[in-house]
Amino acid sequence: MNSDTPIRPDGKPHWYGRRKTHKLRPRRQQLVDDLLPKLRIADPDSDTPIDLSAAFDNADADVRLEIGFGAGEHLLGAALKDPDINFIGCEPFINGVSALLADLDEHDVTNVRLFDDDARLLLARLPTASISKIYLLFPDPWPKSRHHRRRFVQRETLDTFARLAKDDTEFVFASDHKGYVAWTLAQVLPHPDWTWTARRPDDWCDPPEGWVETRYEAKGRKKGDEPAYLTFQRNPRASNNV
Ligand SMILES: C[S@@+](CC[C@H](N)C(=O)[O-])C[C@H]1O[C@@H](n2cnc3c(N)ncnc32)[C@H](O)[C@@H]1O
């Protein structure tokens, strides 16, 4: 959370995004009422630490996290491609959550759990060194300078990601907003726990292997907005510094 993030009376950080646009169709509403409670990794209103081994059928598998999954195209693709990996998807926009629920239901996906609220509330409750990959794909760019503090990538977020990440965990960031890409590099490159994995000058042009295009990405591409893909790796902890 940022030092200037407004705090609500209930002690939680203020969130600037949308929770809902249009009313859900009856089938989607039914999935939100019936399936979401079964897949919810934790009650957003509680503060208790999350026990990941109790959250998934396969307690020993690696856990990957996608923040702000939108309608969940990338998350669904990743979960289908790697059924032996556990995934947590986080998205407060309930129309997007309901779209993913329909896909998870249709494909009988069992390795995904959801958090339908601000990711910062989730991150604070996850165990240290528990996450093996973090995706932040096309986060809201907040283009005006006075809103840059609302961007998800901040020094404090990177510190939290570093706490949650296992050694060598990758943090994958994608955006078609040049200002946000530059901002992210400026935040991550000096950070002591993260290293950009780029090998070639044009490395950022190519999505990571096995990539599934997101809805937002496809929309931008139609308008001619070329995305950048940045992959950072968590530096190994010193043996006495967990
Ligand atoms: C521009 S959309 C991109 C969605 C999706 N990743 C894609 O590429 O299609 C950004 C998403 O981030 C979500 N978001 C914004 N702030 C968030 C937060 N604090 N925690 C979790 N999700 C957040 C929004 O609800 C929105 O769905």
The ligand as a Gaussian input file, in Angstrom:
#p B3LYP/6-31G(d) Opt

LIG

0 1
 C       -7.050000      -2.307000     -17.748000
 S       -7.758000      -3.644000     -16.927000
 C       -6.854000      -5.034000     -17.552000
 C       -7.535000      -6.329000     -17.290000
 C       -6.811000      -7.590000     -17.787000
 N       -5.540000      -7.782000     -17.068000
 C       -6.577000      -7.545000     -19.277000
 O       -5.424000      -7.412000     -19.676000
 O       -7.573000      -7.634000     -20.026000
 C       -7.102000      -3.484000     -15.282000
 C       -7.796000      -4.396000     -14.287000
 O       -7.164000      -4.279000     -13.017000
 C       -8.167000      -4.335000     -12.017000
 N       -7.613000      -3.677000     -10.814000
 C       -7.380000      -2.359000     -10.633000
 N       -6.899000      -2.115000      -9.405000
 C       -6.835000      -3.321000      -8.785000
 C       -6.445000      -3.738000      -7.489000
 N       -6.033000      -2.848000      -6.562000
 N       -6.515000      -5.049000      -7.182000
 C       -6.941000      -5.956000      -8.110000
 N       -7.326000      -5.618000      -9.356000
 C       -7.279000      -4.322000      -9.689000
 C       -9.342000      -3.595000     -12.637000
 O      -10.584000      -3.933000     -12.041000
 C       -9.258000      -4.039000     -14.085000
 O      -10.043000      -5.192000     -14.331000

